[in-house]
Amino acid sequence: MTTELTIAVLGGDARYLEMIRSLQCSANASVFAVGFEQISQSFTGGIQRELEDIEPQSLDAVILPIPGVGSNGQIETVFSDKNIQLTENWVDQLPKDCVIFTGITNDYLTELCEKRNLRLVSLFDRDDVAIYNSIPTAEGAIMTAIKHTDFTIHGSKVVVLGFGRVGISVASKFDALGANVQVGSIHDADIARISEMGMRAFFLDRLPEMVKDTDILINTIPALVVKRAIIEQLPVQTLIIDLASKPGGVDFDYAKKRGIEAIHALSLPGIVAPKTAGNILSVVIKQILTNS
């Protein structure tokens, strides 16, 4: 079978190692890995290159790290001490049908692609990626809860805020472990579904009264919902786990003042299950490239 795709991976964390291997096998792709020189080439599976040694005009896709790029195109690398930058000159040389993948985007990257009519895919904005990732995220939340408490999840009171793609998986997994799970939402349909699944549902305007006697409070809403007034109602031994993207949905400063442990648990799939997380990215990227 001949190589069908040529892909450049510019930086990335542990989950990208599995993604590179999977793309080479499942998508029959030739993958250039930039920013991985601290890892042996046999381990990454990719063809390690410096950015200046890659011919941009030959690429079908460019995969950037989950955090994307900095305000001037800087690329963070986990496995390299070298500075890598996505410049306008380099992007100008990409074919018009080249697809740019990133975890999240910013104004610099969005404008860079829009000016050149390049397709930009923000993976973490996609429903499929979020749903796939909700499983290792839920397992990571369980791991965090076990590590930072001295009681069993079974029989504990767990309050989950939000019933979206992550909230559904988190609530159901804690419920399966025997926790007394209560889930807050602002949507009528969510309230009905939560109740149908055998958990206690409440509207978020009742949050202050619902958090009393809470053992573990898990937030999935990317807005400040766990405010001072809420934290004042929590027992001091409560563990707060915030799964929302930066800046999160918890007043961490006030939680600290009250002596309540609050953990902003970001990027859990890449921490607890990098192999699974990398394979998820590979599957979605392959689908997008082969269906374009």
NUKOL-517668 format. One line per field, with one value per residue: x, y, z of N, C-alpha, C in turn; residue number from 1. Coordinates in steps of 0.02 Angstrom, whole numbers, padded with zeros to 5 digits. Atoms other than C-alpha are relative to their C-alpha. Example, Ala and Ser with C-alpha at 12.3 -4.5 7.8 and 13.67 -1.06 7.14 Angstrom:
// NUKOL-517668
npx <- c(00045,-00042)
npy <- c(-00059,-00059)
npz <- c(00000,-00003)
capx <- c(00615,00684)
capy <- c(-00225,-00053)
capz <- c(00390,00357)
cpx <- c(00045,-00039)
cpy <- c(00060,00055)
cpz <- c(00000,00037)
k <- c(1,2)
END
This chain:
// NUKOL-517668
npx <- c(00042,-00040,00018,00054,00000,-00062,00022,-00051,00022,-00045,00007,00053,-00016,-00004,00053,-00019,-00042,00046,00033,-00046,-00003,00064,00010,-00044,00027,00070,00012,-00054,-00027,-00070,00006,-00061,00008,-00044,00002,00001,-00067,-00017,00028,-00031,00043,00033,00056,00053,00025,00000,-00064,-00019,-00029,00004,00053,-00026,-00017,00062,00026,00071,00043,00014,00040,00073,00026,-00045,00032,-00030,00014,00066,00010,-00006,-00062,00002,00027,-00043,-00012,-00046,00027,-00027,-00022,-00013,-00058,-00052,-00019,-00008,00056,00034,00050,00040,-00004,00040,-00037,00004,00070,00012,-00023,00043,00050,00065,00042,-00030,00043,-00037,00034,-00023,00048,00038,-00028,00000,00007,-00057,00007,00061,-00011,-00051,00032,00054,-00029,-00025,00054,-00018,00049,-00025,00043,-00012,00024,00036,00066,00041,00038,-00027,-00060,00020,00034,-00052,-00044,00036,-00011,-00060,00009,00038,-00045,-00048,00033,00002,-00068,-00014,00040,-00029,-00065,00003,00049,-00013,00062,00018,00050,00062,00035,-00015,00043,-00036,00039,-00029,00030,00000,00017,-00018,-00036,-00041,00040,00037,-00045,-00024,00055,00018,-00055,00001,00061,-00014,-00042,00039,00005,00065,-00016,00049,-00024,00032,00002,00049,00043,00055,-00013,-00051,00031,00039,-00045,-00034,00048,00012,-00059,00000,-00038,00040,-00012,00022,-00018,-00059,00016,00005,-00066,-00023,00029,-00014,-00070,-00012,-00019,-00031,-00067,-00039,00035,-00034,00027,-00017,00026,-00053,00020,-00008,00061,-00017,-00021,-00010,00061,00006,-00055,00016,00047,-00033,-00040,-00070,-00032,00022,-00049,00026,-00036,00024,-00019,00013,-00059,-00022,-00027,00037,00063,-00005,-00039,-00053,-00029,00041,-00002,-00062,00008,00043,-00033,00031,-00043,00031,-00048,00018,-00026,00000,-00033,-00002,-00012,-00071,-00037,00018,00007,-00026,00007,00070,00011,-00033,00037,00061,-00019,-00016,00062,00038,-00040,00004,00067,00005,-00044,00020,00067,-00001)
npy <- c(-00060,-00061,-00052,-00042,-00065,-00025,-00040,-00027,-00009,-00051,00000,00042,00034,00073,00030,-00007,00057,00052,-00027,00007,00071,00021,-00030,00035,00067,00002,-00046,00010,-00067,-00016,-00051,-00035,-00021,-00056,-00014,00063,00028,00033,00067,00034,00004,00065,-00002,-00043,00029,-00051,-00019,-00061,-00052,-00070,-00033,-00028,00055,00026,-00039,-00011,00010,00072,00024,00004,-00023,-00021,00011,-00041,00027,-00012,-00071,-00042,-00039,-00062,-00059,-00014,00063,00044,00067,00032,00069,00039,00044,-00038,-00064,-00047,-00045,00012,-00052,00005,-00067,-00013,00022,00073,00016,-00021,00051,00059,00006,-00028,00053,00024,-00010,-00015,00026,-00024,00016,-00062,-00052,-00069,-00049,00003,00059,-00006,-00050,00027,00048,-00034,-00041,00043,00047,00068,00029,00007,00044,-00004,00067,00002,-00029,00050,00045,00069,00001,-00012,00060,00051,-00020,-00002,00062,-00008,-00056,00026,00044,-00044,-00030,00052,00007,-00059,00005,00052,-00022,-00059,00009,00056,00038,00034,-00032,00034,-00028,-00071,-00046,-00031,-00048,-00014,-00060,00005,00066,00002,00060,00025,00010,00063,00056,-00005,00017,00071,00041,-00004,00035,00072,00019,00000,-00066,-00034,-00052,-00052,-00035,-00064,-00025,-00053,00021,00045,00067,00032,00020,00060,00056,00018,00038,00064,00042,00022,-00046,-00057,-00059,-00064,-00058,-00031,-00054,00030,00026,-00013,00047,00069,00020,00015,00071,00030,00028,-00016,-00045,00004,-00049,00009,-00059,-00048,-00067,-00003,00021,00015,-00065,-00006,00019,00073,00028,-00012,00052,00065,00022,-00013,00060,00013,-00003,-00029,00019,-00041,00030,-00049,-00030,-00063,-00004,00043,-00026,00000,-00053,00038,-00041,00002,00069,00006,-00037,00040,00063,00053,00020,-00008,00022,-00012,00061,-00011,00048,00066,00056,00005,00019,00067,00049,-00031,00045,-00006,-00068,-00007,00038,-00038,-00054,00031,00023,-00059,-00032,00043,-00007,-00065,-00004,00047,-00020,-00069)
npz <- c(00000,00004,-00049,00025,-00032,-00029,-00057,-00045,-00069,-00028,-00072,-00028,-00062,00002,00041,00070,00019,00024,00059,00057,00018,00027,00066,00048,00014,00021,00056,00048,00010,-00013,-00052,-00022,-00070,-00017,-00071,-00037,00002,-00063,00006,00057,00060,00002,-00046,00027,00062,00052,00030,-00036,00042,-00021,00039,00062,00047,00030,00056,-00016,00058,00009,-00057,00001,-00064,-00053,-00065,-00052,-00067,-00028,-00016,00059,00004,-00038,00034,00058,00035,-00036,-00010,-00060,00010,-00061,00010,00033,-00031,00054,00014,00063,00011,00061,00029,00059,00059,00005,00016,00070,00046,-00005,00053,-00018,-00028,-00062,-00058,-00062,-00059,-00065,-00053,-00006,00042,-00026,00054,00046,00043,00040,00053,00044,00045,00038,00053,00053,00016,-00022,-00047,-00069,-00040,-00072,-00019,-00063,00009,00035,-00044,-00002,-00042,-00069,-00025,-00010,-00055,-00063,-00037,-00040,-00046,-00058,-00037,-00033,-00057,-00051,-00026,-00041,-00061,-00044,-00023,-00043,-00054,-00046,-00006,00062,00044,-00016,-00057,-00009,00037,00055,00038,00066,00030,00073,00025,00070,00023,-00055,-00060,00004,-00015,-00069,-00045,00006,-00027,-00073,-00020,00005,-00056,-00061,-00031,00000,00049,00013,00059,00012,00069,00011,00055,-00018,00028,-00042,-00063,00014,00014,-00062,-00041,00034,-00012,-00069,-00042,-00022,00042,-00027,00040,-00029,-00046,-00067,-00017,-00069,-00049,00020,-00012,-00071,-00014,00059,-00008,00060,00047,00065,00048,00071,00035,00011,-00023,-00072,-00034,-00071,-00025,-00072,-00036,00003,-00039,-00071,-00022,00003,-00057,00013,00025,00069,00055,00062,00061,00056,00064,00053,00031,-00032,-00069,-00045,-00026,-00073,-00033,-00033,-00053,-00060,-00025,-00038,-00062,-00045,-00016,00040,00055,00066,00051,00070,00032,00073,00045,-00031,00047,00016,-00060,-00025,00054,00061,00058,00023,00024,00064,00050,00015,00046,00064,00033,00024,00052,00060,00029,00032,00059,00053,00024,00027)
capx <- c(00000,00070,00073,-00086,-00056,00091,00071,00179,00157,00229,00253,00135,00128,00124,-00041,00037,00159,00014,-00072,00082,00097,-00088,-00092,00054,-00033,-00218,-00208,-00054,00020,00198,00216,00353,00376,00449,00496,00519,00709,00711,00616,00697,00630,00592,00476,00382,00367,00371,00508,00595,00637,00678,00541,00653,00690,00507,00436,00269,00203,00204,00090,-00089,-00107,-00020,-00058,-00022,-00018,-00177,-00149,-00124,00003,00051,00001,00148,00141,00254,00232,00254,00352,00359,00497,00611,00707,00707,00599,00472,00364,00224,00262,00162,00299,00293,00103,00106,00192,00057,-00058,-00233,-00309,-00195,-00292,-00228,-00274,-00262,-00338,-00395,-00370,-00337,-00347,-00173,-00204,-00381,-00331,-00179,-00288,-00434,-00321,-00258,-00423,-00347,-00463,-00434,-00504,-00514,-00526,-00586,-00735,-00799,-00934,-00854,-00687,-00771,-00880,-00735,-00628,-00765,-00725,-00541,-00592,-00718,-00589,-00465,-00592,-00615,-00426,-00414,-00555,-00475,-00304,-00363,-00492,-00488,-00660,-00738,-00831,-00963,-01090,-01017,-01116,-01055,-01124,-01092,-01122,-01169,-01241,-01155,-01037,-00919,-01047,-01149,-01000,-00936,-01106,-01143,-00971,-00981,-01160,-01099,-00973,-01112,-01100,-01254,-01245,-01339,-01327,-01363,-01414,-01512,-01601,-01770,-01719,-01564,-01667,-01781,-01636,-01543,-01699,-01729,-01551,-01590,-01492,-01557,-01577,-01587,-01587,-01429,-01521,-01539,-01352,-01318,-01438,-01388,-01202,-01223,-01143,-01058,-00906,-00850,-00903,-00863,-00885,-00893,-00965,-00841,-00907,-00888,-01024,-00935,-00927,-00892,-01074,-01069,-00901,-00964,-01095,-00970,-00899,-00714,-00671,-00757,-00648,-00681,-00630,-00646,-00646,-00691,-00566,-00466,-00499,-00619,-00780,-00717,-00660,-00497,-00432,-00580,-00579,-00399,-00442,-00575,-00453,-00550,-00447,-00492,-00405,-00412,-00393,-00350,-00304,-00348,-00358,-00177,-00124,-00219,-00238,-00120,-00129,-00319,-00319,-00194,-00293,-00451,-00363,-00297,-00469,-00550,-00407,-00408,-00597,-00583,-00439,-00509,-00684,-00626)
capy <- c(00000,00169,00317,00418,00562,00670,00748,00861,00852,01009,00980,00887,00787,00601,00569,00626,00480,00358,00472,00471,00282,00259,00379,00290,00122,00156,00303,00240,00413,00476,00578,00706,00737,00906,00939,00759,00742,00690,00534,00402,00394,00209,00252,00395,00300,00465,00533,00659,00822,01003,01121,01202,01031,00999,01054,01134,01121,00930,00922,00864,00912,01000,00946,01073,01038,01032,01210,01272,01410,01567,01744,01753,01574,01498,01311,01229,01067,00934,00830,00969,01119,01204,01351,01313,01447,01439,01589,01671,01633,01447,01441,01534,01383,01258,01190,01266,01097,01071,01051,01128,01035,01106,01066,01244,01399,01584,01745,01725,01550,01584,01740,01652,01517,01630,01746,01598,01505,01356,01239,01249,01110,01146,00967,01006,01101,00944,00838,00673,00716,00782,00626,00507,00605,00609,00429,00454,00620,00531,00400,00539,00622,00458,00440,00618,00587,00428,00509,00663,00590,00472,00397,00284,00351,00222,00303,00478,00630,00688,00844,00864,01032,01024,00880,00904,00784,00771,00790,00642,00524,00589,00577,00403,00334,00399,00334,00163,00163,00184,00369,00472,00579,00742,00837,01020,01097,01243,01140,01056,00912,00879,00874,00745,00638,00645,00586,00450,00386,00366,00515,00667,00820,01002,01170,01271,01413,01292,01261,01348,01232,01077,01081,01065,00903,00876,00762,00792,00937,00914,01059,01038,01210,01332,01482,01543,01445,01391,01565,01627,01606,01424,01387,01461,01322,01181,01078,01113,00933,00943,00906,01016,00948,01072,00991,01149,01227,01380,01485,01357,01381,01391,01534,01447,01592,01590,01400,01410,01542,01426,01281,01182,01083,01134,01051,01115,00948,00996,00879,00721,00609,00649,00615,00458,00376,00452,00297,00303,00492,00483,00350,00456,00601,00485,00413,00585,00660,00511,00527,00711,00691,00540,00617,00788)
capz <- c(00000,-00047,00071,00053,00172,00225,00396,00504,00693,00772,00958,01074,01234,01279,01191,01028,01031,01014,00889,00776,00783,00749,00602,00520,00535,00517,00395,00304,00330,00322,00482,00514,00701,00752,00932,00988,00988,01172,01120,01012,00835,00855,01000,00918,00755,00662,00550,00662,00574,00610,00552,00423,00345,00302,00136,00182,00005,00020,00172,00180,00362,00505,00683,00821,01009,01111,01179,01001,00977,01072,01025,00902,00842,00975,00993,01164,01162,01297,01221,01158,01224,01054,01005,00869,00790,00664,00553,00416,00290,00331,00323,00155,00079,00129,-00007,-00010,00035,00186,00349,00511,00670,00845,01014,01043,00939,00970,00869,00795,00729,00671,00574,00503,00426,00375,00275,00175,00163,00253,00346,00535,00644,00830,00892,01067,00999,00913,00993,00943,01024,01181,01198,01171,01294,01425,01471,01519,01596,01709,01755,01793,01906,01998,02015,02082,02206,02273,02287,02381,02502,02651,02622,02491,02341,02380,02496,02479,02424,02254,02172,01985,01902,01719,01619,01453,01366,01514,01651,01589,01594,01761,01846,01779,01828,02006,02017,01961,02103,02229,02264,02307,02149,02131,01968,01936,01770,01699,01566,01586,01472,01578,01737,01659,01596,01761,01852,01722,01755,01939,02005,02098,01987,02035,01949,01976,02063,02209,02216,02385,02477,02379,02420,02608,02673,02505,02505,02326,02214,02029,01908,01719,01676,01595,01692,01870,01959,02119,02190,02366,02418,02365,02445,02610,02616,02591,02735,02754,02711,02541,02390,02238,02067,01924,01752,01656,01536,01591,01690,01763,01860,02039,02150,02193,02298,02415,02426,02483,02613,02683,02687,02557,02433,02255,02108,01930,01843,01664,01521,01617,01461,01420,01600,01647,01477,01347,01237,01229,01210,01068,00979,00994,00908,00773,00735,00719,00617,00498,00474,00433,00311,00220,00206,00148)
cpx <- c(00044,-00024,-00052,00004,00070,-00019,00060,-00031,00050,-00011,-00057,00025,-00002,-00053,00017,00045,-00044,-00035,00043,00003,-00064,-00012,00043,-00029,-00069,-00014,00053,00033,00075,-00001,00068,-00013,00052,-00007,-00004,00070,00022,-00028,00031,-00049,-00037,-00061,-00057,-00031,00000,00070,00021,00037,00001,-00053,00025,00018,-00063,-00022,-00075,-00046,-00018,-00050,-00075,-00031,00057,-00037,00039,-00017,-00071,-00010,00003,00067,-00008,-00023,00042,00019,00048,-00034,00035,00018,00015,00064,00057,00014,00007,-00063,-00028,-00054,-00035,-00005,-00045,00035,-00005,-00071,-00016,00019,-00043,-00048,-00068,-00046,00030,-00046,00043,-00042,00031,-00050,-00048,00034,00001,-00004,00056,-00009,-00061,00010,00051,-00031,-00054,00028,00023,-00051,00019,-00051,00034,-00050,00022,-00030,-00042,-00067,-00048,-00035,00031,00061,-00019,-00034,00049,00042,-00035,00013,00066,-00003,-00036,00045,00053,-00030,-00007,00068,00017,-00038,00030,00065,-00005,-00054,00020,-00063,-00015,-00048,-00069,-00031,00013,-00050,00041,-00048,00036,-00037,00008,-00014,00010,00039,00043,-00042,-00039,00044,00023,-00055,-00015,00054,00001,-00063,00012,00044,-00036,-00005,-00073,00010,-00060,00028,-00040,00005,-00050,-00053,-00053,00013,00052,-00030,-00039,00046,00037,-00045,-00012,00058,00007,00040,-00045,00018,-00023,00020,00054,-00016,-00010,00068,00021,-00028,00019,00071,00015,00013,00030,00070,00045,-00044,00039,-00034,00023,-00021,00056,-00021,00003,-00066,00012,00031,00007,-00062,-00011,00052,-00013,-00046,00032,00034,00074,00036,-00021,00059,-00035,00045,-00031,00027,-00009,00066,00016,-00047,-00038,-00063,-00002,00040,00054,00031,-00041,-00002,00062,-00004,-00042,00032,-00030,00046,-00039,00053,-00027,00032,-00006,00034,00005,00010,00074,00043,-00014,-00002,00027,-00006,-00071,-00013,00032,-00036,-00065,00015,00015,-00062,-00037,00037,-00003,-00068,-00007,00040,-00024,-00070,-00002,-00011)
cpy <- c(00062,00051,00046,00070,00018,00052,00024,00011,00047,00005,-00045,-00036,-00076,-00031,00004,-00057,-00056,00024,-00009,-00073,-00024,00027,-00036,-00068,00003,00045,-00007,00067,00001,00060,00028,00027,00053,00015,-00062,-00030,-00033,-00071,-00035,-00008,-00066,-00002,00043,-00031,00050,00012,00066,00049,00067,00034,00025,-00053,-00031,00045,00010,-00016,-00074,-00027,-00001,00027,00021,-00008,00038,-00029,00016,00074,00047,00035,00063,00059,00020,-00064,-00047,-00067,-00031,-00072,-00033,-00038,00035,00064,00055,00043,-00015,00053,-00010,00071,00007,-00025,-00076,-00021,00018,-00055,-00063,-00002,00026,-00052,-00031,00017,00011,-00025,00031,-00022,00057,00053,00067,00047,-00006,-00057,00005,00048,-00025,-00046,00034,00041,-00041,-00052,-00072,-00025,-00010,-00041,00005,-00063,00000,00036,-00049,-00045,-00069,-00004,00007,-00062,-00056,00016,00001,-00063,00003,00059,-00023,-00045,00040,00034,-00049,-00009,00058,-00004,-00051,00024,00054,-00005,-00059,-00040,-00032,00043,-00030,00030,00074,00042,00036,00045,00016,00059,-00003,-00071,-00002,-00064,-00030,-00015,-00065,-00059,00001,-00022,-00075,-00046,00002,-00035,-00075,-00026,00004,00066,00024,00062,00047,00045,00064,00023,00057,-00021,-00050,-00071,-00037,-00026,-00064,-00060,-00022,-00042,-00069,-00049,-00020,00043,00059,00061,00063,00056,00039,00059,-00025,-00023,00014,-00050,-00072,-00023,-00014,-00075,-00035,-00026,00019,00043,00001,00049,-00015,00061,00052,00072,00000,-00015,-00016,00063,-00002,-00023,-00075,-00032,00008,-00054,-00069,-00018,00008,-00060,-00018,00004,00028,-00021,00040,-00029,00048,00028,00067,00057,-00042,00033,00005,00061,-00033,00039,-00005,-00071,-00011,00036,-00038,-00067,-00059,-00016,00003,-00013,00015,-00055,00006,-00058,-00070,-00057,-00010,-00022,-00072,-00053,00028,-00045,00005,00069,00012,-00037,00035,00055,-00029,-00020,00060,00034,-00041,00008,00065,00003,-00046,00016,00068,-00001)
cpz <- c(00000,00051,-00030,00027,00025,00052,00040,00068,00033,00076,00023,00062,-00009,-00044,-00074,-00024,-00028,-00063,-00062,-00023,-00034,-00070,-00053,-00019,-00030,-00061,-00054,-00017,00013,00048,00019,00070,00016,00074,00044,00007,00066,00004,-00060,-00057,-00003,00046,-00026,-00062,-00057,-00028,00031,-00046,00038,-00045,-00067,-00052,-00032,-00057,00011,-00058,-00012,00050,-00015,00064,00046,00066,00054,00068,00023,00019,-00060,-00003,00042,-00043,-00060,-00037,00034,00013,00061,-00016,00067,-00005,-00038,00039,-00053,-00009,-00070,-00008,-00067,-00029,-00061,-00063,-00009,-00021,-00072,-00050,00001,-00059,00024,00031,00063,00058,00062,00059,00063,00053,00009,-00042,00036,-00060,-00051,-00049,-00045,-00058,-00051,-00052,-00043,-00058,-00059,-00022,00014,00051,00068,00039,00072,00031,00064,-00002,-00032,00051,00005,00045,00074,00031,00012,00061,00068,00042,00039,00048,00064,00042,00037,00060,00057,00032,00047,00066,00049,00031,00054,00054,00043,00013,-00068,-00041,00014,00063,00012,-00039,-00051,-00038,-00065,-00030,-00076,-00022,-00076,-00015,00054,00061,00000,00019,00072,00048,-00001,00030,00076,00028,00000,00057,00067,00037,-00002,-00045,-00009,-00054,-00010,-00071,-00004,-00051,00022,-00024,00041,00065,-00009,-00011,00062,00044,-00030,00013,00073,00047,00019,-00042,00036,-00047,00037,00047,00072,00026,00073,00051,-00015,00018,00073,00009,-00061,00016,-00058,-00046,-00065,-00048,-00071,-00041,-00008,00014,00076,00035,00074,00029,00076,00039,00002,00046,00075,00028,00004,00066,-00018,-00029,-00071,-00048,-00061,-00058,-00057,-00065,-00058,-00026,00034,-00017,00051,00026,00075,00024,00042,00058,00064,00029,00043,00067,00051,00019,-00037,-00060,-00066,-00053,-00069,-00041,-00075,-00036,00029,-00050,-00016,00059,00019,-00054,-00066,-00062,-00029,-00029,-00068,-00055,-00019,-00051,-00070,-00039,-00031,-00057,-00065,-00034,-00038,-00064,-00056,-00027,-00030,-00075)
k <- c(1,2,3,4,5,6,7,8,9,10,11,12,13,14,15,16,17,18,19,20,21,22,23,24,25,26,27,28,29,30,31,32,33,34,35,36,37,38,39,40,41,42,43,44,45,46,47,48,49,50,51,52,53,54,55,56,57,58,59,60,61,62,63,64,65,66,67,68,69,70,71,72,73,74,75,76,77,78,79,80,81,82,83,84,85,86,87,88,89,90,91,92,93,94,95,96,97,98,99,100,101,102,103,104,105,106,107,108,109,110,111,112,113,114,115,116,117,118,119,120,121,122,123,124,125,126,127,128,129,130,131,132,133,134,135,136,137,138,139,140,141,142,143,144,145,146,147,148,149,150,151,152,153,154,155,156,157,158,159,160,161,162,163,164,165,166,167,168,169,170,171,172,173,174,175,176,177,178,179,180,181,182,183,184,185,186,187,188,189,190,191,192,193,194,195,196,197,198,199,200,201,202,203,204,205,206,207,208,209,210,211,212,213,214,215,216,217,218,219,220,221,222,223,224,225,226,227,228,229,230,231,232,233,234,235,236,237,238,239,240,241,242,243,244,245,246,247,248,249,250,251,252,253,254,255,256,257,258,259,260,261,262,263,264,265,266,267,268,269,270,271,272,273,274,275,276,277,278,279,280,281,282,283,284,285,286,287,288,289,290,291,292)
END
